[in-house]
């Protein structure tokens, strides 16, 4: 935690990129840009100081982007735009159980380890956010020099808004606390949900989550991001309303600095991360862009679809090979008439009324060996929408409300049916009494009166 002192004369040594700035600051930025004095940009900004508590100091999201040197007019225009959008401000932060301060009044990020289950969380401006640590070696990268393309990517991803992708909040790029801060989804990842046997997923829930995934990927494929590159069930998170959102996309230049070797993370974890990777990328990863390909995402989607339909884990095989063995088999080019090495489809799936045959066909086409034979997400969306038309509402909660309404209507119909059966039986009893007894006696019995003999 820290407090902020106003009107201090001391200038902070670190820099913070914030998501909003004041109008006065923008006007000052414009004036500075017109005069070309980037070197004196801090003179037009009120200097801020903070008192910190115990712990070493670390920067807040998107911090420590130093003021650039003077550039050409074209570069100046870009830098000014980036500064306006990302709001360069001078900050000083404290690390006490991971508390990060930001501007304005006292605003902090504090770790909530006592309540977190699935991932590291923090409180930023009163909102719980997820903190994803970057496995960047501080000895190899004691300082991250953010390029113009990286700055632009920060801004553009911050501007992305969609119901089925996580919102990007910021990043810490000061050594050694490299991390990304983004929207937190309390239900955990799709992988967590599928592995939790206590959570029952019926046909409607599976189709709703599947449709959310397809809509998120269709959106990403039609933005500057182009493709995900690391699509897997652990990168599909579910919020409190059971809406699925795609996460961990973009920032490929930043992720390229991470150490993900077998020596660093272990052989099992290294190959497990590649179970969703397309065979052509496994064979020659350097030949493809860091963010993968759209066809590669279609293959990853097929593996996730298999996970959702059968809930037996990623790339299920009855003989339970290791992740390394699976990757080696997938990577090997199959013979002309050889069957592809893909997750096993249980024979019971062909007669299971909870699984649509069209989904099986879609899954098989998406993990085709030749990447050009795989459908894109426009085609995938059409297929999934056709299967989910009866349940196509905004999220699973709405679907549950719809199902409860249908159940209530069915219950009303059942009560009405039972009432009619009761009245019919009552009429039969009355008719029988009138046949056996005199009418006057029968009428008295029906109204529960005593009969005097």
KOLZAMI-762505 format. One line per 10 residues: number of its first residue (from 0); for each residue x, y, z of C-alpha. Coordinates in steps of 0.02 Angstrom, whole numbers. Example, Ala and Ser with C-alpha at 12.3 -4.5 7.8 and 13.67 -1.06 7.14 Angstrom:
# KOLZAMI-762505
0) 615:-225:390  684:-53:357 .
# end
This chain:
# KOLZAMI-762505
0) 0:0:0  54:178:-24  -12:353:-6  8:493:-128  79:665:-89  25:804:-204  133:950:-265  297:864:-226  452:929:-315  536:760:-331 .
10) 519:674:-500  486:487:-507  615:376:-589  491:254:-664  353:282:-789  176:218:-793  54:196:-935  -124:223:-876  -288:194:-964  -351:373:-953 .
20) -282:550:-940  -351:721:-906  -397:845:-1042  -265:967:-978  -132:835:-997  -187:801:-1177  -179:987:-1217  -4:995:-1143  46:844:-1245  -19:928:-1404 .
30) 76:1087:-1365  235:991:-1331  215:891:-1490  194:1048:-1595  352:1120:-1519  446:956:-1544  511:957:-1364  486:774:-1314  639:784:-1205  551:908:-1090 .
40) 384:820:-1085  394:796:-897  400:984:-872  219:999:-927  161:866:-804  135:890:-619  265:789:-525  198:657:-406  277:572:-255  220:424:-153 .
50) 264:356:17  292:169:12  286:35:143  396:-116:162  452:-211:11  545:-176:-148  471:-60:-276  395:-125:-437  306:-35:-577  122:-31:-616 .
60) 44:-101:-775  129:-41:-935  265:48:-841  441:102:-873  420:156:-1052  550:291:-1059  527:451:-1160  590:424:-1336  724:525:-1422  675:651:-1554 .
70) 620:568:-1713  558:615:-1884  388:702:-1899  303:537:-1947  375:449:-1797  328:596:-1686  146:579:-1741  143:397:-1695  229:424:-1528  109:564:-1483 .
80) -38:453:-1527  32:311:-1422  63:427:-1275  -113:498:-1283  -190:325:-1293  -82:244:-1161  -62:399:-1053  120:409:-1005  131:460:-822  270:455:-694 .
90) 237:331:-555  317:255:-403  250:93:-335  278:-26:-190  288:-214:-178  210:-276:-17  116:-436:-54  109:-371:-233  26:-204:-209  34:-88:-357 .
100) -20:92:-347  -86:201:-486  -130:383:-509  -267:494:-444  -311:457:-264  -244:304:-175  -274:162:-299  -187:-4:-272  -169:-180:-335  -159:-307:-195 .
110) -142:-495:-207  -293:-592:-147  -205:-758:-113  -325:-804:25  -474:-815:-94  -396:-859:-261  -413:-1033:-329  -371:-1040:-513  -246:-901:-546  -158:-755:-464 .
120) -274:-608:-441  -260:-427:-391  -375:-282:-352  -354:-140:-477  -464:14:-457  -590:-88:-359  -599:-227:-487  -527:-402:-471  -405:-436:-613  -299:-586:-663 .
130) -110:-573:-657  -13:-681:-780  172:-689:-741  292:-690:-888  433:-816:-874  566:-693:-932  742:-715:-865  791:-551:-778  975:-590:-805  949:-606:-992 .
140) 826:-461:-1000  869:-339:-859  771:-208:-955  636:-226:-1087  652:-99:-1226  478:-84:-1297  479:-57:-1484  355:50:-1579  265:-106:-1639  249:-169:-1461 .
150) 180:-2:-1402  54:-3:-1542  3:-182:-1499  -25:-132:-1317  -143:5:-1372  -235:-95:-1503  -265:-244:-1389  -322:-126:-1252  -450:-58:-1375  -518:-231:-1420 .
160) -692:-255:-1346  -797:-412:-1368  -908:-518:-1258  -803:-673:-1287  -624:-611:-1265  -545:-553:-1102  -511:-367:-1082  -329:-316:-1069  -293:-200:-922  -106:-171:-929 .
170) 67:-245:-909  217:-229:-796  378:-223:-898  503:-179:-761  627:-309:-704  599:-431:-624  410:-417:-607  360:-448:-787  174:-487:-799  13:-453:-893 .
180) -145:-391:-806  -311:-435:-882  -494:-473:-846  -524:-604:-713  -650:-744:-739  -692:-827:-572  -753:-994:-640  -578:-1035:-699  -528:-1106:-867  -625:-1226:-976 .
190) -494:-1356:-932  -532:-1332:-746  -719:-1354:-776  -700:-1508:-886  -585:-1591:-759  -704:-1555:-615  -820:-1706:-605  -935:-1615:-485  -985:-1494:-623  -1115:-1575:-735 .
200) -1123:-1512:-913  -1274:-1563:-1014  -1295:-1544:-1200  -1361:-1366:-1188  -1218:-1305:-1078  -1085:-1384:-1189  -1160:-1306:-1344  -1171:-1135:-1262  -988:-1139:-1208  -938:-1205:-1379 .
210) -1034:-1067:-1465  -950:-936:-1355  -779:-1004:-1403  -820:-999:-1588  -885:-820:-1578  -729:-764:-1487  -612:-846:-1613  -713:-781:-1761  -693:-606:-1691  -505:-625:-1665 .
220) -479:-693:-1840  -562:-537:-1910  -453:-414:-1813  -271:-362:-1828  -227:-508:-1712  -260:-625:-1858  -240:-788:-1762  -217:-847:-1584  -71:-968:-1598  -92:-1039:-1422 .
230) -274:-1090:-1420  -310:-1226:-1291  -436:-1264:-1155  -332:-1177:-1021  -338:-1017:-1126  -528:-1019:-1127  -593:-944:-965  -769:-938:-895  -841:-790:-799  -969:-789:-660 .
240) -1113:-793:-785  -1041:-947:-871  -990:-848:-1024  -833:-919:-1105  -697:-797:-1158  -538:-823:-1257  -380:-759:-1172  -189:-755:-1189  -187:-692:-1368  -67:-565:-1443 .
250) 96:-495:-1371  198:-622:-1468  356:-516:-1465  342:-511:-1276  306:-697:-1261  454:-736:-1374  568:-676:-1233  499:-808:-1113  604:-959:-1070  494:-1110:-1104 .
260) 628:-1241:-1129  616:-1417:-1059  754:-1373:-936  653:-1227:-869  476:-1298:-858  506:-1486:-870  481:-1609:-1012  303:-1658:-967  240:-1478:-955  336:-1429:-1112 .
270) 253:-1561:-1221  83:-1549:-1138  72:-1369:-1197  95:-1432:-1375  -49:-1558:-1375  -158:-1428:-1461  -26:-1380:-1590  -55:-1421:-1773  63:-1551:-1851  135:-1433:-1982 .
280) 186:-1311:-1844  262:-1451:-1739  370:-1503:-1886  437:-1331:-1924  390:-1200:-1793  515:-1071:-1858  430:-1067:-2028  271:-994:-1954  233:-829:-1872  241:-816:-1684 .
290) 52:-803:-1674  25:-962:-1774  -100:-979:-1916  -288:-980:-1936  -281:-1160:-1994  -178:-1202:-1841  -314:-1124:-1732  -443:-1234:-1819  -340:-1388:-1771  -329:-1326:-1590 .
300) -517:-1300:-1590  -542:-1483:-1641  -439:-1543:-1493  -540:-1431:-1376  -703:-1493:-1453  -649:-1673:-1417  -613:-1622:-1236  -786:-1545:-1217  -883:-1687:-1295  -802:-1831:-1200 .
310) -720:-1749:-1048  -573:-1869:-1049  -434:-1739:-1057  -332:-1668:-1199  -290:-1791:-1339  -367:-1943:-1253  -298:-2113:-1302  -342:-2278:-1216  -159:-2329:-1198  -122:-2161:-1113 .
320) 40:-2112:-1200  146:-1971:-1130  129:-1795:-1203  301:-1815:-1283  249:-1977:-1369  89:-1896:-1432  182:-1746:-1504  310:-1858:-1590  172:-1963:-1670  75:-1810:-1728 .
330) 233:-1728:-1794  279:-1878:-1901  215:-1867:-2079  91:-2010:-2104  101:-2130:-2251  -23:-2112:-2394  -146:-2242:-2329  -102:-2227:-2145  -235:-2176:-2020  -203:-2008:-1939 .
340) -145:-2008:-1759  -284:-1911:-1675  -384:-1923:-1512  -493:-2077:-1502  -680:-2061:-1531  -776:-2186:-1423  -896:-2298:-1518  -1033:-2248:-1398  -1025:-2072:-1470  -1107:-2132:-1630 .
350) -1266:-2181:-1536  -1261:-2049:-1399  -1409:-1932:-1416  -1309:-1798:-1321  -1183:-1784:-1464  -1233:-1721:-1636  -1156:-1817:-1781  -1122:-1650:-1867  -1007:-1603:-1723  -907:-1763:-1746 .
360) -890:-1725:-1932  -838:-1546:-1894  -707:-1606:-1770  -632:-1729:-1894  -625:-1599:-2032  -541:-1473:-1916  -398:-1590:-1873  -364:-1639:-2053  -181:-1669:-2095  -176:-1542:-2236 .
370) -203:-1368:-2166  -293:-1307:-2323  -427:-1441:-2296  -477:-1372:-2126  -628:-1256:-2119  -607:-1078:-2060  -704:-1006:-1914  -835:-931:-2028  -884:-1107:-2080  -864:-1173:-1903 .
380) -979:-1035:-1839  -1115:-1081:-1963  -1111:-1264:-1910  -1114:-1226:-1724  -1251:-1095:-1743  -1359:-1220:-1837  -1342:-1342:-1691  -1369:-1210:-1558  -1517:-1114:-1630  -1640:-1170:-1498 .
390) -1522:-1116:-1359  -1440:-965:-1442  -1454:-831:-1309  -1323:-721:-1232  -1256:-845:-1104  -1289:-1003:-1006  -1378:-911:-865  -1507:-848:-990  -1521:-1025:-1056  -1547:-1090:-880 .
400) -1685:-964:-851  -1764:-1017:-1013  -1752:-1199:-961  -1832:-1160:-791  -1975:-1072:-880  -2000:-1222:-992  -1995:-1336:-840  -2125:-1228:-752  -2237:-1235:-905  -2218:-1423:-913 .
410) -2257:-1435:-728  -2416:-1333:-751  -2468:-1448:-891  -2434:-1599:-783  -2536:-1527:-638  -2680:-1491:-756  -2672:-1668:-824  -2672:-1744:-650  -2818:-1631:-600  -2922:-1691:-746 .
420) -2883:-1872:-701  -2936:-1839:-522  -3101:-1759:-576  -3135:-1905:-692  -3108:-2031:-552  -3216:-1927:-436  -3357:-1930:-562  -3343:-2119:-576  -3358:-2137:-387  -3513:-2025:-384 .
430) -3594:-2124:-523  -3557:-2287:-432  -3634:-2221:-270  -3792:-2167:-359  -3805:-2339:-436  -3785:-2431:-270  -3881:-2315:-153  -4035:-2207:-160  -3998:-2033:-225  -4040:-1949:-59 .
440) -3918:-2062:34  -3783:-2046:-97  -3796:-1856:-98  -3777:-1851:91  -3623:-1963:83  -3544:-1853:-49  -3561:-1699:62  -3499:-1796:215  -3662:-1788:312  -3715:-1917:440 .
450) -3851:-2034:383  -3989:-2077:505  -4058:-2251:487 .
# end
